Amino acid sequence: MKYILFILSAILMVGLFSFKPANTQLLPTKLKITVLDGLGNPTEGVQVKIFKSEEEYRKDENPVAIGLTDEKGRVTFKDVEPISYFIDARKGDMNNDGEGVQTAILQEGRTNKLNTVIE
């Protein structure tokens, strides 16, 4: 009987120390960018790059991620760090230079949404 109580106590202790409340589980941080043209229409097929620093953005070096917008002008970057990013969006001779180039610091565990305009 003592042996059974010991095993049950051990199982209970392991269970208590390995329990994590649901609110401590981290969800991935995402960045969803919608690219609009000068008239406010979503633009498909825009190449979007995100950079960690302004220097890398200006030199077009070491993008964190690269994606193409869908038919609704959206591209989503998954599992990104909750920091501020520099955005480069280009299609043909249109770009977002001077139009929403830097994000705010992303909220961790959330889908962060923003728009940028290419002209």
Residue, then its C-alpha position, 0 to 999 in steps of 0.5 A: m500500500k505504501y508503494i502505491l501511495f508513493i507512486l501516486s504522490a510522484i505522479l501527482m508531483v510531476g503533474l503539478f510541476s509540468f502544468k502550464p496555464a493556457n495563457t502562458q502558451l505563446l502563439p506565433t507573432k505574425l505580420k499581415i501587410t496589405v499593399l494598396d495603390g494610390l487610389g486605395n485598391p489592393t494590389e496583387g503580385v507586389q514583392v514585399k520584403i521586411f528588414k530588421s534595421e534601417e541600414e539593411y533596408r536602405k542597402d536591400e541586404n538580409p531581408v528577414a522574409i520575402g513574399l508576394t501579395d495575393e489577389k486581395g493585396r495581402v501577404t502574411f509573414k509568420d513566426v516573426e520577432p515582436i520588433s519593429y520592421f522596415i518594409d520594402a514593397r515593389k511592383g514594376d516602377m511602383n514602390n512604397d518609398g516614404e509611404g509606411v516604411q517602418t512598423a510599430i513594435l509588433q505585439e507578441g503572439r498576435t496577428n499585427k496588421l498594417n497597410t502600405v501604399i505603392e505609387 
